[in-house]
Amino acid sequence: MSNQGLFDEFPEVSAKQWKQKIQFDLKGADYNETLLWESLEGIKVKPFYHAEDLQNAKTFNLPKDHNWKIAQTIFVGDSKKANAKAIDCLKRGTESILFTIPNENINFQELLSGIDLEHTPIHFNFQFLAVEPIKKLLEFTTGKKSEINLNIDLIANLIKDGNWFHNLEKDHSLLGEIYNQTSSKKGITAISIDTSIYQNAGSSMVQQLAYGLAHANEYLNHFSSVTSSAVEKSFPITFKVSVGGNYFFEIAKLRALRWLWQSLRTEYGIETDCHIMAIPSKRNKTLYDYNVNMLRTTSECMSAILGGADTVTNLPYDAIYHKDNEFGERIARNQLLLLKEESYFNQISKAAEGTYYIEHLTQQLAERALELFKQIENSGGFLSELKKGTIQRKIKENSEKEQQLFNTKEITLVGTNKYQNQQDQMKDDLELYPFVKIQPRKTIIEPIIEKRLAETLEQKRLGDE
């Protein structure tokens, strides 16, 4: 049955008519003061959106046949144990594995044994920088059809640690070797941009997007200058993104990120799209009333999926205070399985396309981030701004603004700064130190420190137990 002309009998209603109706119903109350609110990004949010809001806007669509995969993080203290855990996770619904590698003594044959590399994308998080382990990995995967993401990010290490892995010259030399080893290998992605640092440290979404883009541009500039020619048309890159609790804004943030990357790569003649790996933020996670973390991560994973993430890794509800916990990891994995298999989020990853509100937010975030990106480039580039301390200062300013809103309960974390359960006792359950660790040492730049909103309040409650 055709539904052509189904609504022909209903007249079109303009945005002006809707606003007039709302103002009438407000009975004299001020429309702007009553119904408009402003986000931390400076975006004014209206009570309704109309097709007219998109008349001059560029709409953005996800790549064709977009699909997302459920990933699980596994720390590789022992190759055989990590392999056994990975195989068990894959049997239980995981579709991709993120291995955290702490040192160079890694046996890839043991680690990847029995894993179907053709159908299981593998991501690595190397906590060191060296070429030899990468060579061994490439030797093992030679002749095998696979998708391997190495996630090499020198700048992320500099940001978090305050120092390079070795020093500027050696790090870039090793990066060049790794890139040369992998650039001709199909299915291998070497470079990653970790934007989760900015989100977990308290930066705004506009800052996260602009800093991520400027972060990526440093690598593109580097490889252009090293090769004395244009970057290769195929330049696969991964963005690691933390997703916070502002549901619609986070959907728009991921869409804006892909849009911004598309704009940047066009300037370099790159034809490959980016890969987005998303994980819930730690910024809003709490020690007390920790079960609420499950609600937060569910919402954040939904934002990631609708925003177009390619890989989604959930954060266990107890990740901030427990070491590996099979129960917490199983719940985190099952949250994603429920979204994918029972809530049909495997079929609606493009549901946000064409929605007036999200399209408007995407446009606003992208435009503001692009403006900030241009300011950074005009000031000498991202590394230059890091050395000056400008990036760190801007993130601190936004972080303090957020913290003040949390302290005055304008940002609510249920069970923590509102509706506390005074019977909660956590002191005996801490296996990990859940607060910022201060280790004074010499660094070449001021590191960017991740900090949760609830830390000060939680430390006081622990002290009162």
N, C-alpha and C positions, 0 to 999 in steps of 0.2 A: 504493500500500500504506500503510495507516495504522500508525503506530508507537505508537498509544495502548496503554498498559499494558505497553510493552516492558520497562520496568525494575521492574514490580510485584513480581517475585520477589525483588528485592534490598531488604533493610531499609534504612531511612534511618539515616544515621550523624550523630550530633550533634557539635557543635564540641568538647564536653567529651570525647567518646569519641576523637576524633582527637588531642586534646592528650594524653590518657592513653597512647595508642599511641606517640606521639612520645617522651614521657617514659620509657616502657619501653625504647624503642630507644636512648635516650641513655645507658643503663646508669649512672645516677647523676649524670651531668653536669647542671648547672643549666640548666633550660629558658630562663630569662630572660637569663642571661649568655651562653649558647651561641648562641641562635637569634634573639634580638631585637636590633635595632639602631635607633639614633635618628638621624633626619635633622637637617640644620641648621635645619629649621623646628620642631624639637622634637616631631616625630611619631614615635612608636614603631611600627616595622614588624615585623609578625609573620611567621612562616614559612609560614602558610597563612591563608586567609580562607574564611568560611562564610556561608551565607545568613543565619545568626543575626546577623552583623555589620551587616546592613542592616535589621534589624527595625524600628528606630526612626529610620532615616535616610530623608531625602528623596532619591529618585532623580531624575536630571535627564536629559532627552532633547534631542537636537539638533532644530532646526527641521525640519519635513517637507521632503523632497526636497532635502536639503542637498547641495551640490556645491562643489568647490573648483577654483580656477583657478591655472595656472602663470603667474607674473609675472616680468618682467625689468626691472632698473633700468638706465636710460640717462641719462647726464649730458648736458645740452643746452648744449654750448659753442657749437654752430652748429646752427641749426634744420634746415637741409637735410640735414646729415650725420646728425643725430639721427633725422630722419624716415626716411632711407634705412636706418639701422641697425634702427629699430623694424619697418619693413616686412620686412626680412630675418629678424629674430627671429620675427615672426609666421608667416612661411613655414616656419620650422624648428620650430614647435611651441609657441611662447609664446602664451598666451591673453589676457594682460593686460600693460600697460606702466606702469611707474612712472618718470615723467620728473622728474629733478632739475633745477630751474630756478635758475641762479645770480644772475640779475639781471632787471630789468624790460624789457630790450630783447629781447622775445620775440615772434616772429611765429607765432601759432598756426595760421594758414592754411598756412604752410609746414610747421610741425611735425606737423600732423595730416592733411596731404594724403595721400589714398590709403588711409587707415586706416578700416576698417569700424567706425565708432563704435557701431553698433547691437549688434554682437556682440563688441566688444573694450572691456572696462572700462579706463578711463584713470585713473591715479593721478598726483598731482603732489606734489612736495616742493619748495615755494618757500623759498629761502634768504633771503627778504626779506618784508616785509609792505607791500602796496600794493593799492589798489582798482582802479586803471585796468587792469592786466593781467587781472584777474578779469572786468571788464566786457567787455574784448575777447574773452576766451574764451567768455563767455556769448553775445555777439553771434554768434560763429562757430558755436556749437552750437544757436542758436535754430532751431526747426523740425526739428531732427534728433533722432531717438531715440537716447539715449546714456546711459552710466553714467559719471559724472565724480566723482572723489573729490579735493577740493582739499587735504585734510589740513592745515588751518590750526590751529596749536597755539602760542599765545603763551606758555603756561606752559612748554612744552618748551624754547623758546628761552631763557627766563629761567633755567631749570635748567642748561642746557648752557653758556650764555654768562655768566650772572651778571647780565645786564641785559635789559631789554625791547628789542624791535626799535628803538623810538623812546623812548617813556616810557609810564608806566602809562595816562595819560589818552588819549594819541593811539592807542596800541595797541588799547585797548578801543573807542574810537570807530571805528577802521578795521574792527575785527572786527564791530561792529554793522552797519556799511555792507555788509560782505560777506555777513553773515547775511541782511540784508534783501533783498539782490540775489538770493540763492540759495534762500531758504526756500520760495518759491512755485514753484520750478523742479523738475519731476519728474526724478529720476535724478541730482540733484546733492547730494553730501554735502560740507558745508563744514568741519565740526569733526572734529578728530582728537585722540586721546590717545596720546602716544608713551611707552609703558611700557618700551621697549627700553633707555632710558637707565638705568633702575634695575637691570636685569639685568646690563648690561655694566659697571656700576660695582661690582657685587658684592653687591647686596641679595639677601635670601632671597626665596623664592617668595611667602611670606605678605606680605612688605613690597611686592613688586611688585604683587600684587593689591590690597592696601589702598591703596597710594599711587596706583595707576591709578584706583581707584574715587573716592578723594578728589579727585584731579586732575580727573576728569570732573564731580564734584559742584560744583567751582568754576564751571564753565561753566553748569551748570544753574541754580545760584544767581544767577549774573550775569544770565542772560537772563530769569529770573523777576522779578528786581528792576527790570531795565530796562523791561520791558513792563508791570510792575505787575499781572501776571496769570500764570496757569499757563503753563508751557512748552507749545508746540504738541504735539498728540498724535503728529504725525509729526516726530520729531527724530532724523534719521539721524546716526549717529556711528561713527567708525572707531577701533579700538584697534590700534596697531602694537605687536607683541609679539616679543621675542627669546626663542628657544627654546634651552635648554641641553642638556647631555648626560645628565641624570637621566631616562631614557626614560619610565618610568611616571608619575613625578611631573610631568613636563612635559605629558603627556596630560591629567592631572588638573588642572593649572594652567589650561589653556585652557578646559576645561569649567567650572571654578570661576569663571573670569572672566565667561563668558556668563551663568552662574547669578547672579552678583553684580550684573551690569548689569540683569538681569531684575528683581531685587529693588529696585534703585535707581530704575529707570525707572517701576516701578509706583507709587512714592511721588509721582512728578511727573505721573502720568497719561499717560505716553508709551507708545505702542503699538508702535513700531518696534524691532526687534531691532538689535543692533550688528553691524558688519562687522569681522571680525578678520583683520588682515594679519600673517602670521608670517614671520620670517626667522631663520636660525640665529644663535646668539650669537657675538660676537667674543671673549668672555671666556676661552674654552678653546681658541682657535685658536693655532697655533704657527708660528714662523718656520722652525725646523729640523724635518726629517722632515715637510715640509709635505703630503706625499701622504696622511698620516693624517687631515688636515683633511677629505678627501673622505668618509672613513668617519664622521667626526663629523657632518658636515652631512647625510649620508644618514639617520642615526639621528634627527637633530633634525627633519628634514623629515617623517619618518614620525610622530614625536610630534605635530607640528603638524597633520597631516592627521587622525590619529585623535582629536586633541583638538577638532577641529571648526573649524579655520581656514577662512576663505572664500577667502583668497588666500595663496599661498605663494611667497615670493621666496627663491631659494637664494643662498648666499654662495660665490663662487668660492674654490677652495682656496688661491689666492695673493692674495686680496683685501687682505691686510694689508701686503703689500710691493710689489705690482705696480700700475701704472696699468691702464687698460683693456687687457685681454688677451683676444683673441678665443678662444684655446684654453681658457683657464680659464672663460670665460663659457659656452662651448659645453658643456663638461663639466658645469657647474652646471645648465644647462638640461636636459641629457640625463639627469642623475640624477632630476629630477622627471618627465621623460617615461617613464623606465623604471618608476618607481613607479606612475605613472598608467596607462600603456598595457600594460605587461608584467607588473607585479606586482599589477594589479587594485585598486590603491588608489583608483581612481575609483568602486569599488563597495562599499568596506568602511569608509567614513568613520564609520559608526555602530557599528563592531565593538566599541568600548569600552563601549557601553551594556549595563548589567546585570552587568558583571564585578565580582565582589565587591571585589577589591583596588582597582581604579581608582575605583569608586563610593565606597569608604571614604575614599580619598585626596582625592577631590573634595570630599566632605563636610568632612573635616578642614581642608583648605586654605581652603575657603569660610568656615567658621565662625571660624577664627583670623583671617582677613583682615577679616571683618566686625567682629570685636571691636576690632582695631587701627584700622579705619576710624572706628568710633564714638569711640575715644579721641582721634583727630585732630580730629574735628568738635567734641567737647566742649572741646578746647583752643583753639578758635578757627578751625579749618579748615586746609586744606592750605597756602595761601599764608602764613598766619600762622606755621605750623610751619617753613616754608622760611626765612622772615625771621629766626626765632629760631635757625636752624641745627640744629634737632632732627632733621629728616629727614636732613640731611647726616651728622650724627653717628651716627645709627642705621645708615645704610648703610655708613659707614666701619668701624663695629664688626663688622658681619657680613663685610665685605670682608677685614678683617684676620684674622678667624677662618678664612675660606676660604684665605687666603694662607698661613697657618701650616700648615694641613692639606696644602697643596700642597708647601710647603717640607720637611715631614716625610714626604712621599710617601704620605700617607694619601689624598690626591686624586692620581690618577695621570694624567699625560698622556704616552702612549707616545711615545718618541723624544725626550722633553724632560727630564722629571725621572726617567724610568726608561728603560732600554734605549737609551741615546744611541748614535747612529752618529758616532763621533769624526771620521770622514772628511768629514762634512758641512761645506761651506764656503758661507756665505751673503753675505759682505760685498760681493761684486761684483754681487749680484743685486738689491740694494735700490733700487727706483725711488721708493718712498714711505718716509717715516720711520715705522717701525712701533711707536714708543713714545710715551708720554705727552709732550706738548709743554708746557713751562712758559712762560707769557707773563704776567709780573706786570703787572697793570693794576687800575684802580679798578672795582669792581663793587658793586651794591646788595645782592647776596646772595653767599654762597660757592657757586660753581658745583659741580655734581656731575660728577666726572671719571670717564670710562670708562677702565678699565685691565685689560689681559690678565694672567692669572695668571703667565705665563711670562716677562714682560718683564725682570725683574731677572736671571734666569738667562741669558736670551738676550743681554743686553747684556754679560755677563761672557764668554760664549762668543765673541761677535763681537770683543771686546777681545783674546782669546787667539789669534785666527786669525793 
